[in-house]
Amino acid sequence: MFLLDKIVPFIFSYIRPFIKWFLHVFTRLSELQRICYGAKAGAPRCHQIERSLQQSNQLEIKTMLRELDEAAPYATDRELLYFAPRAVTIVGRVKHIKSNVHPDFGRIFGNCVTTIWGYKRLMHQVEELRAEPYDSDNLEHEQKLLELWQLLMPETPLIGRISKQWQEIGFQGDDPKTDFRGMGLLGLENLLYFARAYNDAAKHVLLHSMHPTMGYTYAIVGINLTALAVNLLRSGAAKTHFYNQVALHKQNFSTLEDFHKLYCYLFFEFDRFWMDSSPRNIMDFREVYQAFEITKLEALHNENTIFKTNLVVESV
């Protein structure tokens, strides 16, 4: 099987030009046009567009890809929207696609361009937050941490910034800042977004984490799920969800808020998965976590997958 996995792509790389030539002659359409007109909007179309562009031997297209990749991480929303007309112009010129003959191509292809490079910008935004360490001397960081407590424990005043009370919401010691070392400020931002945007769901999950036998450390598990969300984003597995989400909601591109919502979904679903697994104690965490990760990766292999982020608390 391993040998077959190596041989098939090798053979296909040789016959692909002939297949493209035949289809172009038969349909009088370029590969990008056939994808735009034939593939379902969202992940199925964007994945194919992305592969086709990456496999292009045209120097002008290769240069365009490199320049867009370099510009995407720091692009504003307005600048990102300019990627589409630029790409449409270059591809139209190289592939001899006339806009008056094919009026829909520019719109469809342009939507894919902003979706694809919007994802690349999102990766950079997430990595910037992850790389920023929690700083206890930064007033904004401290205020966010205290807000997290207030949102999760509104009936219980925090007696001090350094306190064993933090362990009640799943931090390891008296000072939560040490728990953010792996995921940086992103870990706090994710926890805080969950508590702000889905307060009932967050407190529902917190209540489960306090179960006498199946409980777990809420904040630490939450930070581990930040790591999972980051890995899905980096590996490209999360493209399926984000590409479909952009198409479904008619967005231009994915945003940092969309990443936070994916995190909230993962946390809410992990809690359900954990409780359904009936773990003996917290020592089963790694095994349950890995099984949960596999279920999400398998789901994302289906190009129609989109995770629903309208979290509804059905029961305690």
Secondary structure by P-SEA (a helix, b strand, c coil): caaaaaaaaaaaaaaaaaaaaaaaaaccccaaaaaaacccccaaaaaaaaaaaaacccaaaaaaaaaaaaacccccaaaaaaaaaaaaaaaaaaaccccccccaaaaaaaaaaaaaaaaaaaaaaaaaaaacccccccaaaaaaaaaaaaaaccccccccccccccccccccccccccccccccaaaaaaaaaaaaccaaaaaaaaaaaacccccccaaaaaaaaaaaaaaaaaaccaaaaaaaaaaaaccccccaaaaaaaaaaaaaaaaaaaaaaccccccaaaaaaaaaaaaaaaaaccccbbbbcccccccc
